[in-house]
Amino acid sequence: MKIILNGEMSEVSDGVHLSELIEKLGLDGPVAAMVNDVVIQREKLASRRLQPGDRVELLRMMGGG
């Protein structure tokens, strides 16, 4: 199915959970996630199933200074 991932069209497996997408992309460490302009809490990433056309924004948190 097609979703918009960080502003670009992307093909993902039907019914994929947000946590599965994050794992597949190899994003390690804390990740901030929004789906259709709604922030998804970290503890809900595994239960949030993506739908065709969802707009997903993922940001990997980085420390530094």
Secondary structure, DSSP 8 states (H G I E B T S, - for coil): -EEEETTEEEE--TT-BHHHHHHHTT--S-EEEEETTEEE-GGGTTT-B--TT-EEEEEE-----
